[in-house]
Amino acid sequence: MTSPEAKQPQPRMPKKEKQPTPEDLYKLSIADELGLGDKVRRVGWGGLSAAETGKIGGYMTKKARTQTKAGEQPR
């Protein structure tokens, strides 16, 4: 038998607030355009469904293709 002290979980360190990268800010702007920005801010990227993340990724790809055809540098 183990002692009760051995079963106590270690307290978790709080996650550090990381600085958003330019790509993170771009994804967030796309999420805002699609009406998902509030949800991302509330629950984070991990709280989105596969369909929602796919919608964001698909829209980012579509924008990049449009910019490439227009002669602009895609993000």
CYANA upper distance limits for C-alpha pairs under 8 A (distance plus 0.5 A):
  2 THR  CA      6 ALA  CA      7.10
  2 THR  CA      7 LYS  CA      8.41
  3 SER  CA      7 LYS  CA      7.86
  4 PRO  CA      8 GLN  CA      7.61
 20 PRO  CA     24 ASP  CA      6.05
 20 PRO  CA     25 LEU  CA      6.94
 21 THR  CA     25 LEU  CA      6.87
 22 PRO  CA     26 TYR  CA      6.67
 23 GLU  CA     27 LYS  CA      6.65
 23 GLU  CA     75 ARG  CA      8.36
 24 ASP  CA     28 LEU  CA      6.61
 25 LEU  CA     29 SER  CA      6.68
 26 TYR  CA     30 ILE  CA      6.84
 27 LYS  CA     31 ALA  CA      6.60
 27 LYS  CA     56 ILE  CA      7.77
 27 LYS  CA     60 MET  CA      8.11
 28 LEU  CA     32 ASP  CA      6.62
 28 LEU  CA     37 GLY  CA      6.68
 28 LEU  CA     40 VAL  CA      8.25
 29 SER  CA     33 GLU  CA      6.83
 29 SER  CA     37 GLY  CA      7.93
 30 ILE  CA     34 LEU  CA      6.84
 30 ILE  CA     37 GLY  CA      8.49
 30 ILE  CA     56 ILE  CA      6.93
 30 ILE  CA     59 TYR  CA      7.89
 30 ILE  CA     60 MET  CA      7.56
 31 ALA  CA     35 GLY  CA      6.64
 31 ALA  CA     36 LEU  CA      5.28
 31 ALA  CA     37 GLY  CA      5.24
 31 ALA  CA     40 VAL  CA      8.21
 31 ALA  CA     56 ILE  CA      6.70
 32 ASP  CA     36 LEU  CA      6.06
 32 ASP  CA     37 GLY  CA      4.70
 32 ASP  CA     38 ASP  CA      7.91
 33 GLU  CA     37 GLY  CA      8.23
 34 LEU  CA     56 ILE  CA      8.08
 36 LEU  CA     40 VAL  CA      6.85
 36 LEU  CA     52 GLU  CA      8.44
 37 GLY  CA     41 ARG  CA      6.76
 38 ASP  CA     42 ARG  CA      6.59
 39 LYS  CA     43 VAL  CA      6.43
 39 LYS  CA     44 GLY  CA      7.65
 39 LYS  CA     47 GLY  CA      8.44
 39 LYS  CA     48 LEU  CA      8.21
 40 VAL  CA     44 GLY  CA      4.98
 40 VAL  CA     45 TRP  CA      6.01
 40 VAL  CA     47 GLY  CA      7.78
 40 VAL  CA     48 LEU  CA      7.73
 43 VAL  CA     47 GLY  CA      5.80
 43 VAL  CA     48 LEU  CA      8.40
 44 GLY  CA     48 LEU  CA      7.97
 48 LEU  CA     52 GLU  CA      6.43
 48 LEU  CA     53 THR  CA      6.83
 49 SER  CA     53 THR  CA      6.83
 50 ALA  CA     54 GLY  CA      6.45
 51 ALA  CA     55 LYS  CA      6.58
 52 GLU  CA     56 ILE  CA      6.91
 53 THR  CA     57 GLY  CA      6.66
 54 GLY  CA     58 GLY  CA      6.37
 55 LYS  CA     59 TYR  CA      6.61
 56 ILE  CA     60 MET  CA      6.69
 57 GLY  CA     61 THR  CA      6.73
 58 GLY  CA     62 LYS  CA      6.64
 59 TYR  CA     63 LYS  CA      6.63
 60 MET  CA     64 ALA  CA      6.69
 61 THR  CA     65 ARG  CA      6.71
 62 LYS  CA     66 THR  CA      6.73
 63 LYS  CA     67 GLN  CA      6.64
 63 LYS  CA     74 PRO  CA      8.32
 64 ALA  CA     68 THR  CA      6.63
 64 ALA  CA     74 PRO  CA      5.41
 64 ALA  CA     75 ARG  CA      7.24
 65 ARG  CA     69 LYS  CA      6.72
 65 ARG  CA     74 PRO  CA      8.09
 66 THR  CA     70 ALA  CA      6.73
 67 GLN  CA     71 GLY  CA      6.77
 67 GLN  CA     72 GLU  CA      5.51
 67 GLN  CA     73 GLN  CA      7.04
 67 GLN  CA     74 PRO  CA      6.13
 68 THR  CA     72 GLU  CA      5.94
 68 THR  CA     73 GLN  CA      6.79
 68 THR  CA     74 PRO  CA      6.62
